[in-house]
Amino acid sequence: MIHKKSVRGTVLATAVLAALVVSCGTTPEPVRPASGANASDGAGATPYPDEAYAPSTGEKVRDAFATLQATLNDSCAKDCGYFLGRVNKELQELDRAMKDDPKGPGHFPEPIQKMTELNKTLGGDASFENLEKHEKQLIATRDFINTWMQDHPDDYR
């Protein structure tokens, strides 16, 4: 009798574990656009070739500013592609948050103007090659917005 119970318990435990492994191990990989032959010349460029760098929506100004500030001590020294993509993503999220803020976009005129200039320069191309080409303006925009926000603490606290 004891032998039958231990076999049933083992079978039941195995079935439960198998179900957990199947349900937890089947997370699909995100679909990433294929890079074409013209990716480096910008002809087939997409605004966010890697979805990890695509801006999210619905963020508050203080949260978007905090994540932008997290890039202040980083540089291209370790992984330039990641760094530039992240700075651009954080800037785009802050721009969107400022435009969506209940105070209205007129409350953030200088940062939004700087973002408009940056986005015009980037031309919708967030590829590494384009971000690297405009690295100086990208970093200058980040630094300008950081300084502006520091001078307006009520806007992010």
Biotite code that builds the C-alpha atoms (Angstrom):
import biotite.structure as struc

atoms = struc.array([
    struc.Atom([0.000, 0.000, 0.000], chain_id="A", res_id=1, res_name="MET", atom_name="CA", element="C"),
    struc.Atom([2.794, 2.392, 0.862], chain_id="A", res_id=2, res_name="ILE", atom_name="CA", element="C"),
    struc.Atom([4.501, 1.682, -2.447], chain_id="A", res_id=3, res_name="HIS", atom_name="CA", element="C"),
    struc.Atom([1.372, 2.701, -4.458], chain_id="A", res_id=4, res_name="LYS", atom_name="CA", element="C"),
    struc.Atom([1.080, 6.035, -2.587], chain_id="A", res_id=5, res_name="LYS", atom_name="CA", element="C"),
    struc.Atom([4.724, 6.964, -3.166], chain_id="A", res_id=6, res_name="SER", atom_name="CA", element="C"),
    struc.Atom([4.433, 6.103, -6.880], chain_id="A", res_id=7, res_name="VAL", atom_name="CA", element="C"),
    struc.Atom([1.244, 8.209, -7.189], chain_id="A", res_id=8, res_name="ARG", atom_name="CA", element="C"),
    struc.Atom([2.944, 11.078, -5.333], chain_id="A", res_id=9, res_name="GLY", atom_name="CA", element="C"),
    struc.Atom([5.979, 10.891, -7.573], chain_id="A", res_id=10, res_name="THR", atom_name="CA", element="C"),
    struc.Atom([3.827, 10.839, -10.718], chain_id="A", res_id=11, res_name="VAL", atom_name="CA", element="C"),
    struc.Atom([1.745, 13.768, -9.458], chain_id="A", res_id=12, res_name="LEU", atom_name="CA", element="C"),
    struc.Atom([4.835, 15.798, -8.510], chain_id="A", res_id=13, res_name="ALA", atom_name="CA", element="C"),
    struc.Atom([6.405, 15.078, -11.901], chain_id="A", res_id=14, res_name="THR", atom_name="CA", element="C"),
    struc.Atom([3.252, 16.177, -13.719], chain_id="A", res_id=15, res_name="ALA", atom_name="CA", element="C"),
    struc.Atom([3.072, 19.428, -11.743], chain_id="A", res_id=16, res_name="VAL", atom_name="CA", element="C"),
    struc.Atom([6.741, 20.196, -12.351], chain_id="A", res_id=17, res_name="LEU", atom_name="CA", element="C"),
    struc.Atom([6.407, 19.420, -16.063], chain_id="A", res_id=18, res_name="ALA", atom_name="CA", element="C"),
    struc.Atom([3.439, 21.795, -16.327], chain_id="A", res_id=19, res_name="ALA", atom_name="CA", element="C"),
    struc.Atom([5.410, 24.552, -14.609], chain_id="A", res_id=20, res_name="LEU", atom_name="CA", element="C"),
    struc.Atom([8.424, 24.079, -16.856], chain_id="A", res_id=21, res_name="VAL", atom_name="CA", element="C"),
    struc.Atom([6.285, 24.268, -19.986], chain_id="A", res_id=22, res_name="VAL", atom_name="CA", element="C"),
    struc.Atom([4.315, 27.311, -18.852], chain_id="A", res_id=23, res_name="SER", atom_name="CA", element="C"),
    struc.Atom([7.356, 29.247, -17.601], chain_id="A", res_id=24, res_name="CYS", atom_name="CA", element="C"),
    struc.Atom([9.790, 28.344, -20.320], chain_id="A", res_id=25, res_name="GLY", atom_name="CA", element="C"),
    struc.Atom([7.880, 29.359, -23.428], chain_id="A", res_id=26, res_name="THR", atom_name="CA", element="C"),
    struc.Atom([8.322, 33.129, -23.376], chain_id="A", res_id=27, res_name="THR", atom_name="CA", element="C"),
    struc.Atom([8.763, 34.111, -27.017], chain_id="A", res_id=28, res_name="PRO", atom_name="CA", element="C"),
    struc.Atom([11.637, 36.331, -28.074], chain_id="A", res_id=29, res_name="GLU", atom_name="CA", element="C"),
    struc.Atom([10.592, 39.819, -29.177], chain_id="A", res_id=30, res_name="PRO", atom_name="CA", element="C"),
    struc.Atom([10.459, 40.330, -32.909], chain_id="A", res_id=31, res_name="VAL", atom_name="CA", element="C"),
    struc.Atom([13.391, 42.421, -34.021], chain_id="A", res_id=32, res_name="ARG", atom_name="CA", element="C"),
    struc.Atom([13.480, 44.026, -37.455], chain_id="A", res_id=33, res_name="PRO", atom_name="CA", element="C"),
    struc.Atom([16.078, 42.553, -39.750], chain_id="A", res_id=34, res_name="ALA", atom_name="CA", element="C"),
    struc.Atom([18.837, 44.933, -40.670], chain_id="A", res_id=35, res_name="SER", atom_name="CA", element="C"),
    struc.Atom([18.982, 45.343, -44.391], chain_id="A", res_id=36, res_name="GLY", atom_name="CA", element="C"),
    struc.Atom([21.918, 46.013, -46.664], chain_id="A", res_id=37, res_name="ALA", atom_name="CA", element="C"),
    struc.Atom([21.188, 49.733, -46.553], chain_id="A", res_id=38, res_name="ASN", atom_name="CA", element="C"),
    struc.Atom([21.016, 49.985, -42.761], chain_id="A", res_id=39, res_name="ALA", atom_name="CA", element="C"),
    struc.Atom([24.272, 51.915, -42.461], chain_id="A", res_id=40, res_name="SER", atom_name="CA", element="C"),
    struc.Atom([23.379, 54.536, -45.072], chain_id="A", res_id=41, res_name="ASP", atom_name="CA", element="C"),
    struc.Atom([20.038, 55.320, -43.410], chain_id="A", res_id=42, res_name="GLY", atom_name="CA", element="C"),
    struc.Atom([17.946, 54.406, -46.461], chain_id="A", res_id=43, res_name="ALA", atom_name="CA", element="C"),
    struc.Atom([16.088, 51.633, -44.654], chain_id="A", res_id=44, res_name="GLY", atom_name="CA", element="C"),
    struc.Atom([16.456, 53.120, -41.190], chain_id="A", res_id=45, res_name="ALA", atom_name="CA", element="C"),
    struc.Atom([13.669, 52.802, -38.700], chain_id="A", res_id=46, res_name="THR", atom_name="CA", element="C"),
    struc.Atom([13.210, 55.258, -35.852], chain_id="A", res_id=47, res_name="PRO", atom_name="CA", element="C"),
    struc.Atom([13.977, 52.559, -33.277], chain_id="A", res_id=48, res_name="TYR", atom_name="CA", element="C"),
    struc.Atom([15.715, 49.601, -34.903], chain_id="A", res_id=49, res_name="PRO", atom_name="CA", element="C"),
    struc.Atom([16.001, 47.922, -31.522], chain_id="A", res_id=50, res_name="ASP", atom_name="CA", element="C"),
    struc.Atom([12.768, 47.967, -29.516], chain_id="A", res_id=51, res_name="GLU", atom_name="CA", element="C"),
    struc.Atom([14.807, 48.127, -26.301], chain_id="A", res_id=52, res_name="ALA", atom_name="CA", element="C"),
    struc.Atom([15.501, 51.765, -27.188], chain_id="A", res_id=53, res_name="TYR", atom_name="CA", element="C"),
    struc.Atom([11.957, 52.695, -28.206], chain_id="A", res_id=54, res_name="ALA", atom_name="CA", element="C"),
    struc.Atom([10.436, 55.268, -25.864], chain_id="A", res_id=55, res_name="PRO", atom_name="CA", element="C"),
    struc.Atom([7.622, 54.182, -23.608], chain_id="A", res_id=56, res_name="SER", atom_name="CA", element="C"),
    struc.Atom([4.491, 56.226, -23.112], chain_id="A", res_id=57, res_name="THR", atom_name="CA", element="C"),
    struc.Atom([2.574, 57.502, -20.118], chain_id="A", res_id=58, res_name="GLY", atom_name="CA", element="C"),
    struc.Atom([5.597, 58.395, -18.021], chain_id="A", res_id=59, res_name="GLU", atom_name="CA", element="C"),
    struc.Atom([5.507, 61.360, -15.660], chain_id="A", res_id=60, res_name="LYS", atom_name="CA", element="C"),
    struc.Atom([8.047, 64.146, -16.085], chain_id="A", res_id=61, res_name="VAL", atom_name="CA", element="C"),
    struc.Atom([9.758, 63.373, -12.762], chain_id="A", res_id=62, res_name="ARG", atom_name="CA", element="C"),
    struc.Atom([10.168, 59.683, -13.666], chain_id="A", res_id=63, res_name="ASP", atom_name="CA", element="C"),
    struc.Atom([11.430, 60.414, -17.174], chain_id="A", res_id=64, res_name="ALA", atom_name="CA", element="C"),
    struc.Atom([13.846, 63.013, -15.801], chain_id="A", res_id=65, res_name="PHE", atom_name="CA", element="C"),
    struc.Atom([15.150, 60.562, -13.186], chain_id="A", res_id=66, res_name="ALA", atom_name="CA", element="C"),
    struc.Atom([15.972, 57.968, -15.831], chain_id="A", res_id=67, res_name="THR", atom_name="CA", element="C"),
    struc.Atom([17.645, 60.638, -17.974], chain_id="A", res_id=68, res_name="LEU", atom_name="CA", element="C"),
    struc.Atom([19.772, 61.653, -14.979], chain_id="A", res_id=69, res_name="GLN", atom_name="CA", element="C"),
    struc.Atom([20.872, 58.045, -14.627], chain_id="A", res_id=70, res_name="ALA", atom_name="CA", element="C"),
    struc.Atom([22.838, 58.510, -17.867], chain_id="A", res_id=71, res_name="THR", atom_name="CA", element="C"),
    struc.Atom([24.889, 61.464, -16.578], chain_id="A", res_id=72, res_name="LEU", atom_name="CA", element="C"),
    struc.Atom([27.842, 59.391, -15.352], chain_id="A", res_id=73, res_name="ASN", atom_name="CA", element="C"),
    struc.Atom([27.879, 57.082, -18.376], chain_id="A", res_id=74, res_name="ASP", atom_name="CA", element="C"),
    struc.Atom([29.814, 57.455, -21.608], chain_id="A", res_id=75, res_name="SER", atom_name="CA", element="C"),
    struc.Atom([30.771, 55.660, -24.784], chain_id="A", res_id=76, res_name="CYS", atom_name="CA", element="C"),
    struc.Atom([33.767, 54.105, -23.028], chain_id="A", res_id=77, res_name="ALA", atom_name="CA", element="C"),
    struc.Atom([32.171, 50.673, -22.471], chain_id="A", res_id=78, res_name="LYS", atom_name="CA", element="C"),
    struc.Atom([29.324, 50.204, -24.977], chain_id="A", res_id=79, res_name="ASP", atom_name="CA", element="C"),
    struc.Atom([28.759, 53.234, -27.161], chain_id="A", res_id=80, res_name="CYS", atom_name="CA", element="C"),
    struc.Atom([25.780, 51.774, -29.021], chain_id="A", res_id=81, res_name="GLY", atom_name="CA", element="C"),
    struc.Atom([23.945, 51.054, -25.801], chain_id="A", res_id=82, res_name="TYR", atom_name="CA", element="C"),
    struc.Atom([24.861, 54.405, -24.257], chain_id="A", res_id=83, res_name="PHE", atom_name="CA", element="C"),
    struc.Atom([23.785, 56.571, -27.200], chain_id="A", res_id=84, res_name="LEU", atom_name="CA", element="C"),
    struc.Atom([20.607, 54.542, -27.707], chain_id="A", res_id=85, res_name="GLY", atom_name="CA", element="C"),
    struc.Atom([19.731, 54.882, -24.053], chain_id="A", res_id=86, res_name="ARG", atom_name="CA", element="C"),
    struc.Atom([20.369, 58.640, -23.940], chain_id="A", res_id=87, res_name="VAL", atom_name="CA", element="C"),
    struc.Atom([18.188, 59.084, -27.006], chain_id="A", res_id=88, res_name="ASN", atom_name="CA", element="C"),
    struc.Atom([15.448, 56.881, -25.529], chain_id="A", res_id=89, res_name="LYS", atom_name="CA", element="C"),
    struc.Atom([15.466, 58.767, -22.233], chain_id="A", res_id=90, res_name="GLU", atom_name="CA", element="C"),
    struc.Atom([15.366, 62.134, -24.029], chain_id="A", res_id=91, res_name="LEU", atom_name="CA", element="C"),
    struc.Atom([12.443, 60.994, -26.187], chain_id="A", res_id=92, res_name="GLN", atom_name="CA", element="C"),
    struc.Atom([10.543, 59.770, -23.123], chain_id="A", res_id=93, res_name="GLU", atom_name="CA", element="C"),
    struc.Atom([11.121, 63.043, -21.289], chain_id="A", res_id=94, res_name="LEU", atom_name="CA", element="C"),
    struc.Atom([10.025, 65.006, -24.361], chain_id="A", res_id=95, res_name="ASP", atom_name="CA", element="C"),
    struc.Atom([6.809, 62.953, -24.561], chain_id="A", res_id=96, res_name="ARG", atom_name="CA", element="C"),
    struc.Atom([6.208, 63.322, -20.814], chain_id="A", res_id=97, res_name="ALA", atom_name="CA", element="C"),
    struc.Atom([6.633, 67.099, -21.010], chain_id="A", res_id=98, res_name="MET", atom_name="CA", element="C"),
    struc.Atom([4.223, 67.344, -23.922], chain_id="A", res_id=99, res_name="LYS", atom_name="CA", element="C"),
    struc.Atom([1.682, 65.136, -22.109], chain_id="A", res_id=100, res_name="ASP", atom_name="CA", element="C"),
    struc.Atom([2.072, 66.877, -18.732], chain_id="A", res_id=101, res_name="ASP", atom_name="CA", element="C"),
    struc.Atom([-1.129, 68.399, -17.273], chain_id="A", res_id=102, res_name="PRO", atom_name="CA", element="C"),
    struc.Atom([0.662, 71.776, -17.111], chain_id="A", res_id=103, res_name="LYS", atom_name="CA", element="C"),
    struc.Atom([0.907, 71.655, -20.889], chain_id="A", res_id=104, res_name="GLY", atom_name="CA", element="C"),
    struc.Atom([3.873, 71.754, -23.270], chain_id="A", res_id=105, res_name="PRO", atom_name="CA", element="C"),
    struc.Atom([4.104, 75.545, -22.850], chain_id="A", res_id=106, res_name="GLY", atom_name="CA", element="C"),
    struc.Atom([5.384, 74.915, -19.343], chain_id="A", res_id=107, res_name="HIS", atom_name="CA", element="C"),
    struc.Atom([8.599, 73.374, -20.769], chain_id="A", res_id=108, res_name="PHE", atom_name="CA", element="C"),
    struc.Atom([9.411, 75.609, -23.769], chain_id="A", res_id=109, res_name="PRO", atom_name="CA", element="C"),
    struc.Atom([13.215, 75.439, -23.776], chain_id="A", res_id=110, res_name="GLU", atom_name="CA", element="C"),
    struc.Atom([13.600, 71.660, -23.339], chain_id="A", res_id=111, res_name="PRO", atom_name="CA", element="C"),
    struc.Atom([10.922, 70.974, -25.949], chain_id="A", res_id=112, res_name="ILE", atom_name="CA", element="C"),
    struc.Atom([12.643, 73.390, -28.352], chain_id="A", res_id=113, res_name="GLN", atom_name="CA", element="C"),
    struc.Atom([15.974, 71.608, -27.844], chain_id="A", res_id=114, res_name="LYS", atom_name="CA", element="C"),
    struc.Atom([14.278, 68.260, -28.473], chain_id="A", res_id=115, res_name="MET", atom_name="CA", element="C"),
    struc.Atom([12.672, 69.620, -31.639], chain_id="A", res_id=116, res_name="THR", atom_name="CA", element="C"),
    struc.Atom([16.113, 70.687, -32.880], chain_id="A", res_id=117, res_name="GLU", atom_name="CA", element="C"),
    struc.Atom([17.637, 67.311, -31.989], chain_id="A", res_id=118, res_name="LEU", atom_name="CA", element="C"),
    struc.Atom([14.824, 65.363, -33.636], chain_id="A", res_id=119, res_name="ASN", atom_name="CA", element="C"),
    struc.Atom([15.137, 67.473, -36.782], chain_id="A", res_id=120, res_name="LYS", atom_name="CA", element="C"),
    struc.Atom([18.850, 66.698, -36.897], chain_id="A", res_id=121, res_name="THR", atom_name="CA", element="C"),
    struc.Atom([18.296, 62.968, -36.282], chain_id="A", res_id=122, res_name="LEU", atom_name="CA", element="C"),
    struc.Atom([15.579, 62.876, -38.949], chain_id="A", res_id=123, res_name="GLY", atom_name="CA", element="C"),
    struc.Atom([13.759, 59.974, -37.288], chain_id="A", res_id=124, res_name="GLY", atom_name="CA", element="C"),
    struc.Atom([16.821, 57.738, -37.563], chain_id="A", res_id=125, res_name="ASP", atom_name="CA", element="C"),
    struc.Atom([17.836, 56.269, -34.206], chain_id="A", res_id=126, res_name="ALA", atom_name="CA", element="C"),
    struc.Atom([20.389, 53.885, -35.671], chain_id="A", res_id=127, res_name="SER", atom_name="CA", element="C"),
    struc.Atom([23.746, 53.680, -33.936], chain_id="A", res_id=128, res_name="PHE", atom_name="CA", element="C"),
    struc.Atom([25.483, 55.185, -36.953], chain_id="A", res_id=129, res_name="GLU", atom_name="CA", element="C"),
    struc.Atom([23.224, 58.248, -36.913], chain_id="A", res_id=130, res_name="ASN", atom_name="CA", element="C"),
    struc.Atom([23.373, 58.683, -33.144], chain_id="A", res_id=131, res_name="LEU", atom_name="CA", element="C"),
    struc.Atom([27.161, 58.396, -33.253], chain_id="A", res_id=132, res_name="GLU", atom_name="CA", element="C"),
    struc.Atom([27.304, 60.972, -36.062], chain_id="A", res_id=133, res_name="LYS", atom_name="CA", element="C"),
    struc.Atom([25.289, 63.407, -33.899], chain_id="A", res_id=134, res_name="HIS", atom_name="CA", element="C"),
    struc.Atom([26.703, 62.351, -30.519], chain_id="A", res_id=135, res_name="GLU", atom_name="CA", element="C"),
    struc.Atom([27.841, 65.869, -29.620], chain_id="A", res_id=136, res_name="LYS", atom_name="CA", element="C"),
    struc.Atom([24.341, 67.341, -30.118], chain_id="A", res_id=137, res_name="GLN", atom_name="CA", element="C"),
    struc.Atom([22.688, 64.376, -28.371], chain_id="A", res_id=138, res_name="LEU", atom_name="CA", element="C"),
    struc.Atom([24.837, 64.806, -25.256], chain_id="A", res_id=139, res_name="ILE", atom_name="CA", element="C"),
    struc.Atom([24.568, 68.610, -25.356], chain_id="A", res_id=140, res_name="ALA", atom_name="CA", element="C"),
    struc.Atom([20.757, 68.293, -25.455], chain_id="A", res_id=141, res_name="THR", atom_name="CA", element="C"),
    struc.Atom([20.809, 65.928, -22.481], chain_id="A", res_id=142, res_name="ARG", atom_name="CA", element="C"),
    struc.Atom([23.071, 68.266, -20.522], chain_id="A", res_id=143, res_name="ASP", atom_name="CA", element="C"),
    struc.Atom([21.027, 71.357, -21.395], chain_id="A", res_id=144, res_name="PHE", atom_name="CA", element="C"),
    struc.Atom([17.777, 69.704, -20.310], chain_id="A", res_id=145, res_name="ILE", atom_name="CA", element="C"),
    struc.Atom([19.392, 68.451, -17.104], chain_id="A", res_id=146, res_name="ASN", atom_name="CA", element="C"),
    struc.Atom([20.553, 71.979, -16.239], chain_id="A", res_id=147, res_name="THR", atom_name="CA", element="C"),
    struc.Atom([17.168, 73.477, -17.144], chain_id="A", res_id=148, res_name="TRP", atom_name="CA", element="C"),
    struc.Atom([15.309, 70.958, -15.009], chain_id="A", res_id=149, res_name="MET", atom_name="CA", element="C"),
    struc.Atom([17.689, 71.532, -12.073], chain_id="A", res_id=150, res_name="GLN", atom_name="CA", element="C"),
    struc.Atom([16.720, 75.216, -12.274], chain_id="A", res_id=151, res_name="ASP", atom_name="CA", element="C"),
    struc.Atom([13.005, 74.241, -12.180], chain_id="A", res_id=152, res_name="HIS", atom_name="CA", element="C"),
    struc.Atom([12.769, 71.730, -9.302], chain_id="A", res_id=153, res_name="PRO", atom_name="CA", element="C"),
    struc.Atom([9.003, 72.140, -8.887], chain_id="A", res_id=154, res_name="ASP", atom_name="CA", element="C"),
    struc.Atom([8.572, 70.541, -12.298], chain_id="A", res_id=155, res_name="ASP", atom_name="CA", element="C"),
    struc.Atom([9.946, 67.177, -11.285], chain_id="A", res_id=156, res_name="TYR", atom_name="CA", element="C"),
    struc.Atom([9.460, 66.771, -7.553], chain_id="A", res_id=157, res_name="ARG", atom_name="CA", element="C"),
])
